[in-house]
Amino acid sequence: MAFNQQAHRDLLKELEPYKARLIAVTKKKPATEIAEAYAAGQKDFGENYVQELDEKRAQIREKIRWHFIGHLQTNKVKTIVPYVSLIQTIDSFKLLKEVNKESAKAGIITDCLVQVHIAKEESKFGFSEEEVEALMLFPELSEMENIRIRGLMGMASLTDEKSQVKKEFLGLHTLFTNCRLMSMDPDAFDTLSMGMSSDYKIALDCGSNMIRIGSLLFGERR
């Protein structure tokens, strides 16, 4: 299945009342489909792997806003920092320090989201709620002049129990609201990224203003 333009139009219309942004997830999808989506007006794209992102960026010259949405190793940070629009998966203080360091070398400020572990699955990454609140008050954070924490990101449990998914998303929204009050720059702390193809409707109703959609736009990964 190639890029589904009708699904894209429908999603954008659905997002309007929520004032939410659509991130097109293109993991394992060819550059030709990304170019097609870009031509249809999609500007934000999410990738899970540094090498794949780097290869696609080299192939596509359009001014795409790249989002990194996979687990990021510290030794890969320097590769993507010069051009990535938003790193959505800051899951440790060590990683945050590395992003700040490499951003300083590049002379830029990198926007980041703190990833929160809200799901039942132990395999998912992220801070606990308590760790996130502690991070927001950590004195060393104020010394990091080359990163800007824009908000939170989370993935709900992979389950058919909608009540469980809703509970997790509502909890993350509450945490987002609390962290915004603790932020050194509340106006910049404006992004809550939660919701994928299977659960984005619930996420939007729970306060998400950024969803990450792959299969609805490009079909299941082969």
Buried (B, 14 or more C-beta within 10 A) or exposed (E): EEBBBEBBEEBBEBBEEBEBBBBBBBBEBEBEBBBBBBEBEBBBBBBBBBEBBBEBBEEBEEEBBBBBBBBBEBEBBBBBBEBBBBBBBBBBBEBBBBBBBBBBEBEBBBBBBBBBBBBEEEEBBBBEBEBBBEBBEEEEBEEBEBBBBBBBBBBBBBBEEEEBBBBBBBBBBEBBEBBBEEBEEEEBBBBBBBBBBBBBEBBBEBBBBBBBBBBBBBBEEE
